[in-house]
Structures are given as structure tokens and as C-alpha cells.
Amino acid sequence: MTSSPSRSGARLDPRLTAAFAEVPVVASVVGAQPLRQFLTAPAKVCILASFAVGQLPQVVPALGRAGKTVFVNVDSSPGLAQDRGALEFIKNMGAHGVVSTRLSLIEKGRPLGLLTMMKVFVTDRSNLRRSTDAIARGAPDLVEIMPAPIVARMTAQAQRAMSPSVAAGFVESPADVALALALGSAAAATSDPRLWHLRRDQLPPVPPAALKRPAPSQE
């Protein structure tokens, strides 16, 4: 797979480095039902998805008081506009960051002091090139790469262009989290509450064969 120039100068925000120090897992909290499980889990970072706009002013401050780092998925929040006003609303209620596939929202989020996570779906080489171009322009704090198994199919150069990253989608076991980290991701994201308790010292070893990457494409 080919890629745009490396983002090798990008560094993980210190707030996220601290949040991932013990549990390198992002909790994908889809709807209100799993909230209680996340509140009692050691994972520090979450992405809120499928929360209606009227729910967010209650949920976000409660998570903040619990010491959680909260990202709101702007694309999947019913009733939330896709503009700067929506980002200001999210910021004012106490959220730390936003997630979106939209470059325009990523570009607007950083000047407001929000952490930004750009979500990309890597389906083929041309899609990868478009994604890395957008990442280079938007300079997000994190890139959510979906699906997670594709990370093993990306060249090291391609992943550098998307770093720092979170691997998401089909993260179903401690082995999946361990592989994502071994391949260079800062964390793995999952909606499975069992993995919100996974500490670094509990990660299983990764077989060396799983770390073999494809050779850079000559296209």
C-alpha cells in the first residue's frame, strides 16, 4: 500500500499518553446502557456514540467528574449539527475531544482547544491515499483506523502517516489489543466492556510472524 509523506513528527498529546499509561484501550460507549460499566472500569478514555444531543449535557460532565477523557463522535450524535457551533457546544459541556470522518470538523476542532480524532476506513490503496492526504491537512491528535485488522496489512510508512493511531473495529480479545500496540498503535478501541479492564501487564505476547508487514508498493 502507498501513502502520503510520513507524519513522523506527530506526537501523542501528553493527556492521552497519561490516559493510556495503564489501560491502552479506548472504550467505545454506544448508547447509555454501557455507561455504568465504563464508569467503574479502569479505562480512562471513551468515545461516546449514538447519544442524542439532549443526553450529552448530563453524560459528559458526569464522566469528567469521574476522571474520564471524553471524545464525542459528532457524526453519530442525533440532533447535533455538523458545524463550529456544535463543537463549541461540546467544548462548553466539558468534553475533551471530538471524533469525525469530516476533515472540516477536525480542522475546526483544534483552534477551540479540543482534542481531535479523525476516523478513517481503509478499504483499498486509493482510499488509503485519500485518507493520508486528509490527515496531513487536518493534523488530528489521533487517527482512528478501521478496521483494526487492516493495520497488519499496512506498510510501516503508511502507518507513520496515520500516527498516532487507535485501531478500531473487530477488536475482540486481549490478543487483538496486543497486536495493535505491537504494530505501533497508541491504543485499541472496542465496545466490549471486558476489554475496558485490560491493563498493559495483562497483554499476551505477540507471535513474531504476526508483525511481518507487506513490502512498500512500487505504484
Secondary structure, DSSP 8 states (H G I E B T S, - for coil): ---SS--TT----HHHHHHTTT--EEEEEESSTTHHHHHTSS--EEEEES--TTTHHHHHHHHHHTT-EEEEEGGG-TT--SSHHHHHHHHHTT--EEEES-HHHHHHHGGGT-EEEEEEE--SHHHHHHHHHHHHHH--SEEEEESGGGGGGS-HHHHHHT-SEEEESS--SHHHHHHHHHTT-SEEEES-GGGGG--GGG-----GGGG--------
